[in-house]
Amino acid sequence: MTLITPEEHVSDTAELLRSLHVSIRRLRQQTEALRQDLASDEEPDIGRAGREISAVEGLIRTCQKVEASLVEQYQKRSGIVRGGYALDLENARAEIGVRLARLRACGAADEVPE
């Protein structure tokens, strides 16, 4: 199992946020261009408008995917596993400490418990 350092988590999150920022900026630009085209007094080009709407829909899907990745990363960072159970690291440390203490006691006494 490979451990991911906190710096790597921060770097991954920053990369996802940059990607989301770029996608949102493009979405705004596409939406504004579409709005201007539709608001103009000219007869709208239906084919062009359809392509622009498809592009906006694609950008929305991209933003949603990045958002889902951020949520998944947050959940992993918070210790939530796929089964939906949160890891109790303090309880796990305490249990390991108790078991190590028993092993040390047995080793010091040169006895093997049954």
All heavy atoms as an XYZ file, in Angstrom:
883
protein
N       0.835     -1.166      0.000
C       0.000      0.000      0.000
C       0.889      1.242      0.000
O       1.828      1.349      0.753
C      -0.889     -0.019      1.245
C      -1.844      1.125      1.310
S      -3.009      0.854      2.653
C      -2.941      2.445      3.391
N       0.586      2.182     -0.858
C       1.363      3.402     -0.960
C       0.694      4.499     -0.139
O      -0.492      4.748     -0.277
C       1.444      3.850     -2.430
O       1.987      2.792     -3.208
C       2.304      5.080     -2.561
N       1.476      5.115      0.717
C       0.957      6.219      1.512
C       1.099      7.516      0.734
O       2.115      7.763      0.094
C       1.714      6.325      2.832
C       1.548      5.150      3.784
C       2.415      5.348      5.011
C       0.096      5.019      4.202
N       0.068      8.329      0.795
C       0.088      9.618      0.119
C       0.311     10.685      1.176
O      -0.400     10.746      2.171
C      -1.229      9.849     -0.643
C      -1.391      8.780     -1.721
C      -1.256     11.236     -1.257
C      -2.709      8.831     -2.448
N       1.304     11.501      0.939
C       1.651     12.530      1.916
C       0.617     13.664      1.877
O      -0.071     13.842      0.870
C       3.036     13.113      1.619
O       2.979     13.806      0.367
C       4.101     12.030      1.567
N       0.531     14.419      2.965
C      -0.386     15.578      2.959
C      -0.066     16.572      1.840
O      -0.973     17.168      1.268
C      -0.160     16.208      4.333
C       0.330     15.093      5.189
C       1.132     14.207      4.276
N       1.209     16.704      1.508
C       1.589     17.619      0.434
C       1.025     17.151     -0.902
O       0.613     17.959     -1.732
C       3.122     17.750      0.344
C       3.755     18.470      1.518
C       3.942     17.571      2.742
O       3.850     16.332      2.634
O       4.162     18.133      3.829
N       1.022     15.826     -1.105
C       0.459     15.284     -2.343
C      -1.054     15.501     -2.389
O      -1.612     15.805     -3.444
C       0.786     13.799     -2.479
C       2.245     13.530     -2.752
C       2.604     12.058     -2.678
O       2.054     11.328     -1.841
O       3.464     11.647     -3.477
N      -1.718     15.367     -1.236
C      -3.157     15.646     -1.172
C      -3.430     17.096     -1.537
O      -4.340     17.391     -2.315
C      -3.716     15.360      0.227
C      -4.054     13.934      0.472
N      -5.056     13.288     -0.197
C      -3.525     13.027      1.321
C      -5.128     12.035      0.224
N      -4.200     11.855      1.151
N      -2.650     18.005     -0.973
C      -2.828     19.430     -1.244
C      -2.570     19.708     -2.719
O      -3.315     20.453     -3.367
C      -1.908     20.280     -0.339
C      -1.880     21.729     -0.784
C      -2.348     20.165      1.108
N      -1.542     19.087     -3.265
C      -1.214     19.287     -4.670
C      -2.340     18.774     -5.573
O      -2.725     19.445     -6.533
C       0.094     18.565     -5.005
O       0.376     18.674     -6.375
N      -2.870     17.590     -5.263
C      -3.981     17.032     -6.046
C      -5.205     17.927     -5.969
O      -5.866     18.184     -6.973
C      -4.338     15.626     -5.561
C      -3.283     14.595     -5.878
O      -2.389     14.884     -6.708
O      -3.348     13.492     -5.298
N      -5.513     18.400     -4.777
C      -6.677     19.276     -4.596
C      -6.479     20.582     -5.351
O      -7.398     21.070     -6.011
C      -6.916     19.552     -3.103
O      -7.126     18.303     -2.430
C      -8.131     20.429     -2.887
N      -5.291     21.139     -5.272
C      -5.003     22.390     -5.979
C      -5.145     22.194     -7.486
O      -5.692     23.055     -8.180
C      -3.602     22.883     -5.628
N      -4.688     21.070     -7.992
C      -4.809     20.780     -9.422
C      -6.274     20.673     -9.835
O      -6.683     21.213    -10.871
C      -4.069     19.483     -9.747
C      -4.045     19.144    -11.217
C      -3.267     17.874    -11.496
O      -2.280     17.613    -10.790
O      -3.668     17.148    -12.410
N      -7.076     19.988     -9.020
C      -8.505     19.878     -9.322
C      -9.184     21.247     -9.270
O     -10.031     21.553    -10.118
C      -9.184     18.921     -8.340
C      -8.927     17.440     -8.562
C      -9.465     16.626     -7.397
C      -9.543     16.975     -9.863
N      -8.823     22.063     -8.315
C      -9.413     23.398     -8.217
C      -9.018     24.272     -9.403
O      -9.843     25.038     -9.919
C      -9.021     24.056     -6.901
C      -9.698     23.473     -5.659
C      -9.088     24.074     -4.397
C     -11.190     23.708     -5.692
N      -7.761     24.159     -9.847
C      -7.346     24.907    -11.039
C      -8.149     24.458    -12.260
O      -8.605     25.280    -13.050
C      -5.848     24.724    -11.297
C      -4.962     25.630    -10.478
C      -3.512     25.590    -10.958
N      -2.891     24.288    -10.812
C      -2.319     23.845     -9.695
N      -2.280     24.606     -8.634
N      -1.772     22.657     -9.647
N      -8.322     23.163    -12.403
C      -9.099     22.624    -13.516
C     -10.539     23.122    -13.468
O     -11.108     23.521    -14.490
C      -9.078     21.092    -13.471
O      -9.932     20.560    -14.444
N     -11.119     23.110    -12.277
C     -12.485     23.594    -12.116
C     -12.567     25.081    -12.450
O     -13.492     25.526    -13.127
C     -12.967     23.335    -10.686
C     -14.408     23.713    -10.384
C     -15.371     22.953    -11.275
C     -14.718     23.441     -8.920
N     -11.591     25.857    -12.002
C     -11.563     27.294    -12.282
C     -11.519     27.557    -13.789
O     -12.268     28.401    -14.314
C     -10.364     27.927    -11.577
C     -10.244     29.394    -11.789
N     -11.067     30.301    -11.179
C      -9.391     30.112    -12.555
C     -10.737     31.518    -11.559
N      -9.719     31.423    -12.388
N     -10.668     26.835    -14.497
C     -10.555     27.002    -15.949
C     -11.871     26.609    -16.624
O     -12.353     27.316    -17.517
C      -9.372     26.170    -16.503
C      -9.401     26.091    -18.014
C      -8.051     26.752    -16.025
N     -12.458     25.504    -16.198
C     -13.716     25.051    -16.800
C     -14.842     26.048    -16.552
O     -15.635     26.332    -17.447
C     -14.113     23.678    -16.244
O     -13.173     22.711    -16.628
N     -14.905     26.589    -15.361
C     -15.951     27.574    -15.041
C     -15.738     28.850    -15.852
O     -16.700     29.444    -16.354
C     -15.995     27.854    -13.532
C     -16.560     26.629    -12.803
C     -16.841     29.092    -13.223
C     -16.490     26.710    -11.294
N     -14.496     29.271    -16.007
C     -14.212     30.463    -16.815
C     -14.656     30.242    -18.259
O     -15.307     31.105    -18.858
C     -12.728     30.800    -16.769
C     -12.436     32.118    -17.484
C     -10.969     32.525    -17.501
N     -10.325     32.346    -16.223
C      -9.117     31.791    -16.083
N      -8.460     31.339    -17.124
N      -8.572     31.666    -14.898
N     -14.342     29.078    -18.833
C     -14.766     28.768    -20.199
C     -16.287     28.686    -20.286
O     -16.888     29.146    -21.262
C     -14.135     27.453    -20.665
C     -12.675     27.596    -20.987
C     -12.043     26.403    -21.680
N     -12.870     25.264    -21.892
C     -12.539     24.016    -21.564
N     -11.391     23.767    -20.989
N     -13.353     23.012    -21.814
N     -16.910     28.119    -19.265
C     -18.370     28.025    -19.236
C     -18.998     29.414    -19.251
O     -19.951     29.677    -19.987
C     -18.818     27.241    -18.002
C     -20.314     27.088    -17.775
C     -20.975     26.365    -18.937
C     -20.571     26.341    -16.474
N     -18.459     30.309    -18.456
C     -18.969     31.684    -18.430
C     -18.818     32.355    -19.792
O     -19.717     33.040    -20.276
C     -18.235     32.514    -17.381
C     -18.637     32.223    -15.980
C     -17.872     33.105    -15.020
N     -18.154     32.747    -13.644
C     -17.327     32.953    -12.646
N     -16.160     33.524    -12.850
N     -17.654     32.609    -11.423
N     -17.657     32.179    -20.404
C     -17.415     32.795    -21.701
C     -18.373     32.246    -22.755
O     -18.943     33.016    -23.538
C     -15.963     32.568    -22.132
C     -14.954     33.324    -21.297
C     -13.524     32.881    -21.557
O     -13.276     31.887    -22.233
N     -12.569     33.625    -21.002
N     -18.540     30.936    -22.779
C     -19.448     30.312    -23.749
C     -20.887     30.757    -23.520
O     -21.616     31.061    -24.457
C     -19.369     28.781    -23.650
C     -18.118     28.176    -24.204
C     -18.143     28.132    -25.714
O     -19.166     28.252    -26.347
N     -16.967     27.965    -26.299
N     -21.284     30.813    -22.253
C     -22.645     31.217    -21.928
C     -22.883     32.668    -22.313
O     -23.938     33.012    -22.865
C     -22.914     31.011    -20.424
O     -22.663     29.642    -20.101
C     -24.345     31.340    -20.063
N     -21.917     33.531    -22.038
C     -22.053     34.943    -22.389
C     -22.130     35.111    -23.903
O     -22.941     35.892    -24.405
C     -20.884     35.750    -21.815
C     -20.970     37.230    -22.041
C     -22.181     37.883    -21.403
O     -22.714     37.361    -20.409
O     -22.615     38.932    -21.919
N     -21.309     34.391    -24.648
C     -21.351     34.476    -26.110
C     -22.704     33.997    -26.633
O     -23.289     34.629    -27.533
C     -20.223     33.642    -26.715
N     -23.219     32.924    -26.063
C     -24.524     32.411    -26.480
C     -25.616     33.427    -26.149
O     -26.503     33.694    -26.967
C     -24.805     31.073    -25.787
C     -26.134     30.412    -26.114
C     -26.253     30.131    -27.609
C     -26.268     29.112    -25.328
N     -25.547     34.027    -24.972
C     -26.542     35.022    -24.573
C     -26.514     36.223    -25.516
O     -27.554     36.719    -25.941
C     -26.299     35.479    -23.134
C     -27.411     36.386    -22.587
C     -27.018     37.062    -21.302
N     -25.914     37.989    -21.434
C     -25.999     39.206    -21.991
N     -27.115     39.621    -22.503
N     -24.944     39.985    -22.045
N     -25.323     36.676    -25.863
C     -25.206     37.816    -26.773
C     -25.763     37.483    -28.148
O     -26.432     38.307    -28.771
C     -23.755     38.261    -26.875
C     -23.254     38.982    -25.639
C     -21.778     39.329    -25.718
O     -21.081     38.939    -26.650
N     -21.290     40.048    -24.716
N     -25.483     36.275    -28.629
C     -26.012     35.857    -29.928
C     -27.537     35.833    -29.923
O     -28.180     36.280    -30.871
C     -25.474     34.477    -30.312
C     -24.023     34.513    -30.744
O     -23.485     35.632    -30.946
O     -23.423     33.428    -30.867
N     -28.104     35.300    -28.863
C     -29.561     35.197    -28.789
C     -30.215     36.560    -28.558
O     -31.358     36.781    -28.969
C     -29.968     34.212    -27.695
C     -29.574     32.753    -27.954
C     -29.919     31.890    -26.756
C     -30.243     32.217    -29.211
N     -29.504     37.485    -27.905
C     -30.065     38.797    -27.611
C     -29.926     39.770    -28.783
O     -30.580     40.807    -28.800
C     -29.395     39.382    -26.371
N     -29.093     39.440    -29.743
C     -28.890     40.350    -30.870
C     -30.168     40.421    -31.711
O     -31.018     39.539    -31.684
C     -27.708     39.890    -31.725
O     -28.042     38.702    -32.406
N     -30.294     41.499    -32.462
C     -31.475     41.704    -33.286
C     -31.472     40.834    -34.533
O     -32.490     40.715    -35.208
C     -31.576     43.184    -33.694
C     -31.887     44.063    -32.495
O     -32.443     43.540    -31.508
O     -31.571     45.273    -32.553
N     -30.333     40.248    -34.821
C     -30.215     39.421    -36.019
C     -30.960     38.100    -35.847
O     -31.232     37.661    -34.739
C     -28.742     39.099    -36.303
C     -27.855     40.309    -36.458
C     -26.394     39.905    -36.555
O     -26.092     38.697    -36.610
O     -25.555     40.805    -36.559
N     -31.222     37.478    -36.965
C     -31.833     36.145    -36.951
C     -30.766     35.170    -36.462
O     -29.669     35.099    -37.026
C     -32.286     35.763    -38.369
C     -32.991     34.439    -38.460
C     -34.342     34.449    -37.759
O     -34.983     35.516    -37.668
O     -34.746     33.384    -37.290
N     -31.029     34.431    -35.368
C     -29.998     33.538    -34.830
C     -29.705     32.367    -35.766
O     -30.594     31.857    -36.433
C     -30.595     33.046    -33.512
C     -32.062     33.245    -33.640
C     -32.263     34.373    -34.623
N     -28.444     31.987    -35.803
C     -28.018     30.817    -36.568
C     -28.293     29.596    -35.693
O     -27.583     29.348    -34.716
C     -26.537     30.940    -36.905
C     -26.011     29.758    -37.695
O     -26.787     28.837    -38.012
O     -24.802     29.756    -37.990
N     -29.329     28.848    -36.041
C     -29.774     27.729    -35.213
C     -28.680     26.666    -35.088
O     -28.458     26.121    -34.005
C     -31.075     27.108    -35.780
C     -32.184     28.155    -35.852
C     -31.498     25.905    -34.963
C     -32.545     28.768    -34.522
N     -27.975     26.395    -36.144
C     -26.906     25.391    -36.097
C     -25.790     25.804    -35.163
O     -25.309     25.016    -34.343
N     -25.393     27.062    -35.269
C     -24.333     27.582    -34.391
C     -24.790     27.597    -32.937
O     -24.044     27.232    -32.035
C     -23.930     28.983    -34.836
C     -22.804     29.561    -34.025
C     -22.288     30.845    -34.646
N     -21.281     31.417    -33.798
C     -21.360     32.625    -33.252
N     -22.404     33.384    -33.498
N     -20.394     33.075    -32.483
N     -26.041     28.029    -32.710
C     -26.575     28.064    -31.349
C     -26.612     26.651    -30.755
O     -26.289     26.447    -29.584
C     -27.966     28.684    -31.335
N     -26.975     25.680    -31.569
C     -27.003     24.284    -31.099
C     -25.614     23.800    -30.704
O     -25.451     23.124    -29.683
N     -24.621     24.153    -31.505
C     -23.238     23.767    -31.180
C     -22.780     24.442    -29.892
O     -22.115     23.832    -29.057
C     -22.300     24.099    -32.338
C     -22.457     23.194    -33.546
C     -21.370     23.431    -34.578
N     -21.349     24.800    -35.084
C     -22.093     25.281    -36.082
N     -22.949     24.473    -36.690
N     -21.979     26.532    -36.485
N     -23.137     25.727    -29.739
C     -22.744     26.450    -28.530
C     -23.438     25.871    -27.292
O     -22.827     25.750    -26.231
C     -23.049     27.935    -28.677
C     -22.110     28.630    -29.637
C     -22.427     30.102    -29.818
O     -23.391     30.600    -29.221
O     -21.686     30.752    -30.573
N     -24.693     25.502    -27.429
C     -25.408     24.876    -26.308
C     -24.767     23.541    -25.957
O     -24.574     23.221    -24.783
C     -26.908     24.715    -26.636
C     -27.577     26.090    -26.636
C     -27.585     23.786    -25.639
C     -29.003     26.093    -27.150
N     -24.382     22.767    -26.961
C     -23.694     21.493    -26.701
C     -22.366     21.720    -25.994
O     -21.998     20.968    -25.084
C     -23.455     20.744    -28.014
O     -24.673     20.341    -28.576
N     -21.651     22.769    -26.400
C     -20.371     23.077    -25.756
C     -20.589     23.463    -24.298
O     -19.843     23.029    -23.414
C     -19.657     24.202    -26.504
N     -21.630     24.263    -24.045
C     -21.934     24.667    -22.671
C     -22.313     23.440    -21.842
O     -21.859     23.281    -20.705
C     -23.054     25.731    -22.652
C     -23.601     25.932    -21.253
C     -22.540     27.051    -23.218
N     -23.117     22.553    -22.412
C     -23.494     21.328    -21.692
C     -22.265     20.479    -21.383
O     -22.139     19.917    -20.294
C     -24.503     20.527    -22.502
C     -25.876     21.157    -22.560
C     -26.819     20.448    -23.517
O     -26.340     19.665    -24.379
O     -28.027     20.685    -23.408
N     -21.333     20.390    -22.321
C     -20.097     19.641    -22.092
C     -19.275     20.256    -20.974
O     -18.710     19.540    -20.137
N     -19.200     21.580    -20.945
C     -18.462     22.251    -19.883
C     -19.133     22.041    -18.529
O     -18.454     21.871    -17.512
C     -18.332     23.736    -20.180
C     -17.339     24.096    -21.282
C     -17.480     25.557    -21.690
C     -15.922     23.809    -20.830
N     -20.446     22.024    -18.502
C     -21.160     21.757    -17.248
C     -20.835     20.350    -16.762
O     -20.573     20.138    -15.572
C     -22.681     21.954    -17.431
C     -22.999     23.443    -17.600
C     -23.454     21.374    -16.253
C     -24.426     23.729    -18.028
N     -20.818     19.371    -17.668
C     -20.470     17.994    -17.280
C     -19.040     17.923    -16.749
O     -18.765     17.226    -15.772
C     -20.662     17.041    -18.455
C     -22.102     16.651    -18.693
C     -22.222     15.512    -19.686
N     -21.723     15.857    -21.021
C     -22.427     16.518    -21.941
N     -23.641     16.906    -21.680
N     -21.901     16.774    -23.118
N     -18.130     18.659    -17.378
C     -16.747     18.684    -16.901
C     -16.678     19.242    -15.486
O     -15.995     18.683    -14.620
C     -15.875     19.533    -17.855
O     -15.906     18.941    -19.146
C     -14.443     19.627    -17.355
N     -17.409     20.328    -15.241
C     -17.429     20.922    -13.900
C     -17.999     19.934    -12.886
O     -17.491     19.816    -11.762
C     -18.253     22.208    -13.892
S     -17.487     23.568    -14.797
N     -19.019     19.202    -13.273
C     -19.619     18.224    -12.366
C     -18.651     17.083    -12.065
O     -18.585     16.602    -10.930
C     -20.916     17.677    -12.958
C     -22.038     18.700    -12.963
C     -23.240     18.246    -13.758
O     -23.142     17.444    -14.683
N     -24.401     18.780    -13.399
N     -17.881     16.650    -13.063
C     -16.905     15.589    -12.839
C     -15.811     16.051    -11.876
O     -15.399     15.307    -10.983
C     -16.278     15.151    -14.166
C     -17.201     14.342    -15.036
C     -16.529     13.999    -16.355
C     -17.486     13.321    -17.299
N     -16.867     13.060    -18.611
N     -15.341     17.273    -12.074
C     -14.314     17.804    -11.173
C     -14.867     17.940     -9.761
O     -14.208     17.603     -8.781
C     -13.766     19.155    -11.700
C     -12.843     19.802    -10.681
C     -13.038     18.951    -13.012
N     -16.109     18.399     -9.660
C     -16.740     18.515     -8.345
C     -16.834     17.145     -7.674
O     -16.539     17.007     -6.488
C     -18.131     19.131     -8.474
C     -18.833     19.301     -7.153
C     -20.250     19.831     -7.305
O     -20.810     19.774     -8.409
O     -20.789     20.293     -6.298
N     -17.227     16.129     -8.439
C     -17.315     14.773     -7.888
C     -15.943     14.286     -7.424
O     -15.819     13.646     -6.376
C     -17.910     13.820     -8.915
N     -14.902     14.614     -8.181
C     -13.546     14.226     -7.788
C     -13.133     14.910     -6.494
O     -12.507     14.296     -5.627
C     -12.549     14.587     -8.886
O     -12.786     13.835    -10.043
N     -13.498     16.178     -6.352
C     -13.177     16.900     -5.122
C     -13.904     16.292     -3.926
O     -13.321     16.149     -2.851
C     -13.542     18.379     -5.260
C     -12.594     19.215     -6.111
C     -13.207     20.583     -6.399
C     -11.248     19.356     -5.442
N     -15.164     15.930     -4.110
C     -15.931     15.317     -3.023
C     -15.319     13.973     -2.649
O     -15.136     13.664     -1.465
C     -17.412     15.151     -3.424
C     -18.157     14.267     -2.437
C     -18.085     16.508     -3.520
N     -14.959     13.177     -3.658
C     -14.348     11.870     -3.396
C     -13.028     12.040     -2.643
O     -12.761     11.331     -1.674
C     -14.114     11.130     -4.706
C     -13.477      9.770     -4.535
C     -13.219      9.092     -5.872
O     -13.877      9.436     -6.866
O     -12.350      8.213     -5.899
N     -12.238     12.999     -3.083
C     -10.957     13.246     -2.413
C     -11.183     13.703     -0.973
O     -10.476     13.282     -0.062
C     -10.170     14.291     -3.191
C      -8.742     14.424     -2.731
C      -7.981     15.380     -3.599
O      -8.216     16.579     -3.532
N      -7.080     14.856     -4.411
N     -12.177     14.550     -0.762
C     -12.488     15.010      0.592
C     -12.906     13.833      1.478
O     -12.473     13.725      2.624
C     -13.601     16.067      0.547
C     -14.093     16.442      1.919
C     -13.339     17.278      2.736
C     -15.281     15.931      2.410
C     -13.774     17.613      4.001
C     -15.726     16.258      3.682
C     -14.966     17.099      4.465
O     -15.402     17.408      5.718
N     -13.731     12.948      0.929
C     -14.186     11.804      1.711
C     -13.025     10.871      2.045
O     -12.928     10.373      3.163
C     -15.280     11.050      0.961
C     -16.588     11.805      0.930
C     -17.649     11.118      0.094
O     -17.339     10.307     -0.772
N     -18.893     11.462      0.345
N     -12.156     10.646      1.102
C     -10.984      9.812      1.385
C     -10.114     10.465      2.442
O      -9.610      9.807      3.336
C     -10.172      9.584      0.104
C     -10.787      8.590     -0.831
C      -9.904      8.394     -2.046
C     -10.519      7.423     -3.020
N      -9.693      7.253     -4.224
N      -9.958     11.763      2.316
C      -9.139     12.503      3.280
C      -9.763     12.442      4.672
O      -9.066     12.429      5.671
C      -9.022     13.951      2.807
C      -8.193     14.819      3.674
C      -6.751     14.700      3.303
N      -6.024     15.723      4.026
C      -4.827     15.525      4.505
N      -4.234     14.384      4.300
N      -4.219     16.466      5.169
N     -11.076     12.382      4.728
C     -11.773     12.341      6.006
C     -11.807     10.935      6.597
O     -12.324     10.746      7.688
C     -13.204     12.852      5.844
O     -13.199     14.181      5.445
N     -11.301      9.964      5.874
C     -11.233      8.609      6.406
C     -12.449      7.765      6.117
O     -12.674      6.761      6.779
N     -13.230      8.133      5.140
C     -14.409      7.335      4.809
C     -14.004      6.340      3.729
O     -13.492      6.710      2.685
C     -15.559      8.228      4.325
C     -15.954      9.187      5.444
C     -16.743      7.400      3.875
C     -16.979     10.206      5.043
N     -14.265      5.067      4.002
C     -13.917      4.015      3.059
C     -15.125      3.688      2.198
O     -16.236      4.120      2.458
C     -13.410      2.757      3.794
C     -12.126      3.047      4.528
C     -14.457      2.240      4.756
N     -14.918      2.887      1.189
C     -15.995      2.576      0.247
C     -17.214      1.951      0.906
O     -18.321      2.152      0.482
C     -15.480      1.650     -0.853
C     -14.581      2.352     -1.813
C     -14.235      1.425     -2.961
N     -13.281      2.066     -3.814
C     -13.593      2.582     -4.984
N     -14.814      2.523     -5.417
N     -12.682      3.144     -5.723
N     -17.031      1.176      1.935
C     -18.160      0.546      2.607
C     -19.003      1.523      3.393
O     -20.065      1.181      3.889
N     -18.566      2.748      3.508
C     -19.326      3.757      4.210
C     -18.983      3.876      5.678
O     -19.617      4.612      6.411
N     -17.986      3.146      6.143
C     -17.604      3.200      7.550
C     -16.438      4.154      7.725
O     -15.481      4.123      6.976
C     -17.192      1.806      8.041
C     -18.289      0.796      7.904
C     -18.265     -0.127      6.876
C     -19.348      0.785      8.786
C     -19.284     -1.047      6.732
C     -20.364     -0.135      8.654
C     -20.325     -1.051      7.625
O     -21.334     -1.954      7.479
N     -16.532      4.978      8.715
C     -15.432      5.892      9.020
C     -14.380      5.152      9.840
O     -14.716      4.335     10.691
C     -15.952      7.101      9.791
N     -13.142      5.422      9.554
C     -12.052      4.811     10.296
C     -11.837      5.578     11.591
O     -11.696      6.793     11.584
C     -10.767      4.829      9.471
C     -10.794      4.029      8.170
C      -9.502      4.260      7.406
C     -10.991      2.565      8.440
N     -11.804      4.868     12.702
C     -11.538      5.487     14.004
C     -10.067      5.237     14.317
O      -9.702      4.213     14.895
C     -12.452      4.879     15.065
C     -12.297      5.539     16.422
O     -11.425      6.424     16.549
O     -13.047      5.168     17.331
N      -9.232      6.178     13.897
C      -7.791      5.998     14.041
C      -7.352      5.993     15.495
O      -6.418      5.271     15.863
C      -7.051      7.075     13.255
C      -7.278      7.037     11.738
C      -6.525      8.176     11.078
C      -6.861      5.708     11.155
N      -7.992      6.774     16.352
C      -7.639      6.794     17.771
C      -7.915      5.436     18.410
O      -7.095      4.914     19.174
C      -8.412      7.891     18.507
C      -8.002      9.294     18.119
C      -6.533      9.561     18.374
O      -6.009      9.132     19.428
O      -5.884     10.187     17.510
N      -9.054      4.843     18.104
C      -9.390      3.528     18.638
C      -8.416      2.471     18.108
O      -7.973      1.585     18.850
C     -10.830      3.157     18.275
C     -11.303      1.912     18.982
O     -10.866      1.615     20.081
N     -12.194      1.177     18.343
N      -8.063      2.574     16.838
C      -7.116      1.622     16.254
C      -5.750      1.742     16.930
O      -5.119      0.722     17.250
C      -6.988      1.865     14.755
N      -5.282      2.956     17.174
C      -4.001      3.155     17.866
C      -4.035      2.560     19.272
O      -3.081      1.921     19.719
C      -3.670      4.646     17.962
C      -3.082      5.216     16.726
C      -2.575      6.643     16.957
N      -2.321      7.272     15.693
C      -3.138      8.128     15.093
N      -4.238      8.503     15.673
N      -2.832      8.639     13.933
N      -5.136      2.794     19.974
C      -5.260      2.267     21.332
C      -5.230      0.738     21.317
O      -4.541      0.115     22.139
C      -6.549      2.765     21.978
N      -5.948      0.132     20.392
C      -5.983     -1.330     20.296
C      -4.599     -1.886     19.967
O      -4.145     -2.877     20.551
C      -6.993     -1.764     19.233
C      -7.146     -3.258     19.076
C      -7.728     -3.937     20.301
O      -8.464     -3.289     21.075
O      -7.425     -5.136     20.489
N      -3.910     -1.254     19.054
C      -2.555     -1.703     18.698
C      -1.627     -1.555     19.902
O      -0.798     -2.435     20.179
C      -2.027     -0.913     17.484
C      -2.801     -1.324     16.235
C      -0.530     -1.126     17.287
C      -2.563     -0.435     15.032
N      -1.762     -0.445     20.624
C      -0.941     -0.237     21.816
C      -1.159     -1.319     22.859
O      -0.196     -1.828     23.464
N      -2.416     -1.710     23.082
C      -2.729     -2.767     24.046
C      -2.102     -4.089     23.602
O      -1.494     -4.800     24.411
C      -4.263     -2.904     24.210
C      -4.631     -4.174     24.953
C      -4.832     -1.685     24.917
N      -2.243     -4.398     22.342
C      -1.681     -5.666     21.844
C      -0.156     -5.674     21.912
O       0.452     -6.696     22.247
C      -2.169     -5.923     20.422
C      -3.652     -6.226     20.380
C      -4.141     -6.476     18.996
N      -5.592     -6.653     19.008
C      -6.269     -7.183     18.012
N      -5.638     -7.566     16.911
N      -7.569     -7.311     18.097
N       0.480     -4.549     21.598
C       1.942     -4.472     21.709
C       2.393     -4.610     23.160
O       3.412     -5.264     23.443
C       2.452     -3.159     21.119
C       2.449     -3.061     19.592
C       2.803     -1.650     19.148
C       3.400     -4.075     18.984
N       1.639     -4.016     24.066
C       1.977     -4.131     25.491
C       1.904     -5.590     25.930
O       2.760     -6.066     26.687
C       1.042     -3.263     26.329
N       0.902     -6.319     25.473
C       0.794     -7.751     25.809
C       1.973     -8.527     25.266
O       2.532     -9.401     25.939
C      -0.500     -8.328     25.234
C      -1.735     -7.959     25.991
C      -2.935     -8.722     25.449
N      -4.156     -8.008     25.772
C      -5.257     -8.028     25.068
N      -5.303     -8.729     23.944
N      -6.326     -7.365     25.450
N       2.368     -8.223     24.016
C       3.518     -8.908     23.418
C       4.794     -8.614     24.203
O       5.607     -9.515     24.448
C       3.691     -8.501     21.958
C       2.690     -9.090     20.967
C       2.860     -8.438     19.606
C       2.873    -10.596     20.864
N       4.982     -7.364     24.605
C       6.165     -6.997     25.382
C       6.174     -7.715     26.731
O       7.214     -8.189     27.187
C       6.206     -5.492     25.594
C       6.593     -4.725     24.364
C       6.767     -3.234     24.666
N       6.773     -2.488     23.437
C       5.794     -1.699     23.014
N       4.722     -1.500     23.752
N       5.879     -1.070     21.864
N       5.010     -7.777     27.354
C       4.913     -8.455     28.655
C       5.243     -9.935     28.519
O       5.940    -10.510     29.357
C       3.512     -8.263     29.248
N       4.753    -10.534     27.466
C       5.043    -11.958     27.236
C       6.518    -12.175     26.937
O       7.121    -13.139     27.403
C       4.216    -12.491     26.073
S       2.468    -12.623     26.445
N       7.093    -11.277     26.168
C       8.512    -11.396     25.832
C       9.393    -11.214     27.053
O      10.406    -11.883     27.208
N       9.008    -10.340     27.950
C       9.786    -10.091     29.167
C       9.695    -11.262     30.117
O      10.632    -11.567     30.826
C       9.323     -8.810     29.838
N       8.541    -11.931     30.132
C       8.329    -13.037     31.037
C       8.812    -14.361     30.447
O       8.805    -15.378     31.129
C       6.857    -13.137     31.405
N       9.214    -14.347     29.195
C       9.637    -15.568     28.492
C       8.557    -16.638     28.541
O       8.855    -17.832     28.601
C      10.955    -16.090     29.033
C      12.115    -15.195     28.673
O      12.082    -14.553     27.613
O      13.043    -15.149     29.481
N       7.320    -16.235     28.524
C       6.206    -17.183     28.501
C       5.389    -16.958     27.254
O       5.256    -15.846     26.773
C       5.303    -16.992     29.722
C       5.978    -17.257     31.033
C       5.038    -16.986     32.188
O       3.814    -16.841     31.963
O       5.518    -16.899     33.315
N       4.830    -18.014     26.749
C       3.940    -17.926     25.622
C       2.532    -18.163     26.115
O       2.231    -19.239     26.656
C       4.307    -18.969     24.535
C       3.339    -18.893     23.377
C       5.746    -18.768     24.077
N       1.628    -17.188     25.976
C       0.263    -17.388     26.463
C      -0.489    -18.359     25.576
O      -0.193    -18.519     24.394
C      -0.345    -15.984     26.380
C       0.444    -15.305     25.333
C       1.827    -15.883     25.401
N      -1.455    -18.989     26.145
C      -2.246    -19.948     25.383
C      -3.429    -19.303     24.742
O      -3.979    -18.371     25.136
C      -2.720    -21.056     26.311
C      -1.559    -21.889     26.780
C      -2.015    -23.040     27.643
O      -3.171    -23.478     27.524
O      -1.207    -23.488     28.440
